[in-house]
Amino acid sequence: MLLFIDSVPFYWVPVFIFFARILDVSLGTLRIMFVSKGLRWKATLLGFIEVLIWIIIVAQIFQNLDNWLNYVAYAAGFSAGTFIGMFIEERMKMGIQIFRIIVGKERDALIENLKEHNFRVTSLDGEGKYGPVKVIFTVAKRKRWQELANLVNEHAPNSFYSVEDVKHVSQMDEEVQPQQQDFMTRMLKLKKGV
């Protein structure tokens, strides 16, 4: 790859830097997402590729210090890479989120509709500025965010909600399956009297 870069005419170097920087920064954005979700191996692999690309870019800049277009390409690639990385991360819709909904009079209809759409719901009584409210919590996969927002807007348009990423959840309805235990584990439990 380095031989290919060395054979690129000098006037194409800024173009190479621009697109390589987009790739580098986009990978960095995804790496940060994987780190926040606890996906160590994916984050590690992306980090390796990200730094390798960055080193190649910096080497090109140092070999062509007199070309000011390289500096502009580097900065423009960083900006474009940030935008594209965020776009890709948004489209991937990975992870789990907690939704907090504060609702007044429409609380019962909203809770029932959330349950009908297979959202796990926990609700608490609260007191707001204008009287009693329900604080509703639900945890769902990020890809269901729009579905939840539509339900809230349809059944409780005056409610307030906030959304936050969650790193770990003990169980999700879609993932709850009885765990099969191997023969050895069952035997050890019998020996211990469990």
N, C-alpha and C positions, 0 to 999 in steps of 0.2 A: 504494500500500500504506500509506503514511504517513497518507493521508486516512482510510483505513479504521480505522487504529489510533486516530486522534483522535476518531472517532465512536463508539468503544467506551465503554460506560458505565464509570465508575471502578471499580465493584465487579467487573467482568470483567477488569480489567487484571492482577491477580495470576494469574488463570488463563492469560491470554495469555503472561505472563512465564514461567510454569512450563513450558508446552508449547514455547515458543520456545527456552527454555534447554535443554530436552531435545534438541531438534533441533540446536542450536548445539554442544553438547558431544558428541553422537553423531557429528556431522560432524568434529569435532576429533579424536576417537579414530580414525576412519577415515583422516583426513588423516595422522596420525602413522604409521599402518600403511603407507600409500602411500609416505611419505617413507622409511621403513625398507626398503622393497622397491625403492626407486629409481624409482618411478612419478611423475616430476616433474609432468607436466601434470595428472594426476588430483589430486595433492596441491595444486597451485597453484589449481585451480578450486575444490576444497573449501575451501581457506583463504580465498578471496575470499568465498564464500557464508557461511562461518562468521563472519567478521568483520563482514559486513554485518548478519547477524542480531544479533550481539552489540551493535553500535552502536544498533540499533533498540530492543533491550531496555534498554540503559543510558539511552537518551533517555526511555523511559517511566518508569524509576525516578526520574530527575531531575525529571520533570514532576510526579511524585506522591511527593515526599519525605516527606510526612506519613503515608503509608499503610504501616504496618509489615508488612502482609501481602505487599507487594511484595518485601521483603527475604527473608521466609520462602520465597516462591515462587521467588525467584532461587536460593537455596541448595538447596531441594528439587529444582528442575529440574536443577541441576548434578549432584546425587547420582544422580538417576534417569537423566540423560543419560549419566553414566559407566557405569552398569550396562547400559543399553540399547546403548550404543556397543560395549562389550565383548562383549555377546551377539551383535550383528550381525557383528562382526569374527570371532568364533568360528564362526559359521554360514557365512561367506564362504569359509573355508578356502583362502585365497590364499597363494601362495608356495611355497617349497621349504625343506625341513628336512634337517638331518643327524642321523642316529640313531647313537648309540654304544652298543653292547651288549657287556657283559662277561659271558662265559658260561664255565662250567666243563665238566663231563663231557658235556653235551648239545650241544656245539659243532658236531659234524659234521652231526647231524640238522637243526639250526637253519639252518646255512649252506646245505644242500641245499634245504630248504624255501623259504628266501628266494629262492634262484636260480630255483626252479620257479615262484614267483609274480612273476618278472620284476623283482626288486630287484637292483640292482648291488651287489655285496658285495666289500669289501676286508677281509681279516682279518690280524691280527698276533698273534704269540705274546706272552704276558705272564705275569707271576708275581703271583699274588694271595696273600692271607693264608693260604689253605689249599692252595696248590699252583698248578700251571700253569692258565692260562686263555687264552681267545682274546678279543681285542678286535676286534669286528666293526664296521665302518663301512658305512653305506649312506646314500645321498642320494635323497630321494623327494619328490614333491609332497605338500603338507600334507594334501590330501584322502585320502591313503593311510595316514595316521597310525594310524587304528583297525585297519586291515587288518594293518599291521606289528605293532602291539601284540598283536593276537590270535594271530598266528603265534609271537611270542616267548613269550607266556603258555602256549600250547599245547605247544610243542616244547622250551622251556627255562624252566620256571616259576621256577627259582631264580636266573635271571640278573638282572643289574642293567642298566638302560638309561637314557640321558638323551637329550633332544631339544633341538635348538637351531635357530633360524631362520637361513637362509642368504640373503645378499643377491644373490649372483650365482653361477651354475654355468656352466661352459663348455659342457657338453652334458648333455641328458637323453635317455634312450632313446626316449621318445615323440616327441621333437622332432628327433632326428637324421635329417636328410635330405640327400642330396647337393646341394650348392649349384650352381645353374645359373649359369654365367658368360655375360655378354653378349659379343657379337662383339668389341667394342672391348677388353674386358679380356683376352680370349684373344689378340688381336693384339698388345697391349702385352707380354704374357708371351713371345710368339714373338720379338718385337724384342729383348727383354732376354736371350733365350736360356734362359728358365726352362722 
